[in-house]
Amino acid sequence: MDDPDAVDVILRAAPDERPRPGRAFLGDDAVLFAPGRHGRLARAVGGAADGLFGGLLESLGLYDPHAVTRTEATHDPDAVRVRYGDVEGLAPFARPTGFSLHLRVAGREDDVRLAFRSADERADAVSLARELRRRARAAGADPEVVDPGGRTRVLSLEE
C-alpha cells in the first residue's frame, strides 16, 4: 500500500452490517473508514484463488481484498467519516479470534467496529488506537479507553 496514513481493516460500521475488508485513512481533521472496492462475489473468488495459490496472488499485488484508494473512499457513500474531536472512547481489545478496535463517536448510536487481518494484528490495533487517541487529544477531545465487555481483554495503550 502506498499511503502511509492508511491501515487495512475489517470494517463494521453498524452491528447489523456484515464485516467488510477496507481501509482506515487518517486525515488532518478526520479519519475515513471505507470498504474495499470488491463486492462479496469478487472477494470470494479472489480469496479462493489466492488460497489455492498459497497467498501468492496477494503477495504479488495481483489481488487485495482491502483495495480502495483515498480518492475512492472520499467519494464512497458507504464510507464513514469520524472527526477526531468527536471520538469519545476507544476500545482496543483481544478477543478469542483476534484483535479489534471499537470507537465510540459523538452523535452515533453504534460503535464503529474494526478488526484486523495481518501478521501482527495486535500491533495494528494498538498503533491505530494510539494514533486516533493522539489526534483526538490534539483536536480537543479526551477519549477514554473503555471495556466493551464479553469475552475480551482490553489492550494497554501505554508505551
N, C-alpha and C positions, 0 to 999 in steps of 0.2 A: 504494500500500500504506500502511495507516495505522500499522503497528507500526514504530517507528524502529529497533528491535533485531532486525529480520528482513531477511534477504538472499535474493533469488531465486537459486536454484542448480539445476544439473542434478546429481542425486544418484545415486551408485552405491555402495551400502554393501558390496557383495561383488563380486569380479571376474567371477563368473558371472551376475550380475544385469544386467538391461537398464537403462541410464540413464533416469531419470525426472525430469521437472521437479518442483521442490518448493521448500521454503524452509528456511533455517537460522535458528533462533530463539535468540538469545543471552539466557540467563537469568542469575540471580545466581551459581549454582554449577555450571551445566552448559549445554552447547549442545545443542539438539534439532534433528535433521535429519529432516524429514518430507516424504514425496512428496505431490504435489498431489492434490486430491480427484478429478480427472478420470481415467478409465480410458483405455486406448490408443485405443479407438474414438472416444470424445469428443474426445480430443486431436487425432486425425487429422481428424475432421470440423471441429472448431473451427479448427485450423491451416489447413485448406484454405479454409474460408470467410474467415478472416482474410487469407490470402494473396490470395484472389480480390478482396477489397475493399482491397487495398494496406495492410494493417495497421490499418485504420480501427476494426475491432471491438475490438482490443486497446487502441488509443489512447483509445477512448471508455469503456473499462472494461466492455464487454459480454462479453469473453472474456479469461480469464487462465489460461494453461497452468500457472502456479505456484500457483493458488488453493488455499490451505489456511490456516486460522486457527490461532492458538496453541492455542486450546481443542481444535480437531480434532486437532492434532498431538500434544497431551498424551495423548489417548485412542487414538491410532492404534497398532495393534500393529506396523506396519511402520516406525514412527519409530525412529530411533537416537539414544539419549541418551548424550552423552560428557561426563563430569565434567572440568572444566578441569585438575584435578590429575592426571588420567590421560593427558593429552596428552604424548607422548614426543618427537614430531617433527612438523615442518611441512615440506611440500614445495610451495611456490608456484612454478609454472613456466610457461613459454611452450612450447607445442607447435606443430607446423605448422598445426594447425586452430583454435587459440585458446589460452585460458589455463585452468589447472587448479590445484587445491589438493588435495593428499593429506595426510591426518592419520594419524600412527602413534599408536595408542592402546594403553595398557597393558591386557592381558587380551584383546585382539582379535587374531586370527590375520592378518586382512587390513586394509589401509588403508581408511579412509573416503575415497572419491574424489568430488571436486566439480569441476564445470565451470561456466562462467558464460555467460549469454546476455544481453548488454546492449550498449549503445552503447560502453561503456568497460569491457570485460572485465578488462583489466589492473588498473585501479584497484579493481575489485570484489575481485579475487583478493588483491591486496596489502593492502587495507584490512581484509579479513576475517582474513587471516593475522596481521596486526599486532595486531588486537584479540584474537584467540584466544591469541596469544603473551603479550600483556599480562595477560589474565585467568588464563592458566595460571601465569605467574610470581607473580601475586597469590595463587594457590591453593597455592603452594609447589613447583610443578614448574618445570623449566628445559628446555623443549622446544628441540631443536636444529633448525636449518634443514638439511634433507637433500636430496640429489640423487636423484630417482627413476630416473635413467639413461635410456637410449634417446635418441631424437631430441628432447631437451628442453633448455631453458636456464633455470636457476634464477633467480628474480627476487629482487632485493635488498629486504630489509625495512627497511633504514636510511632515515631521512628526510633 
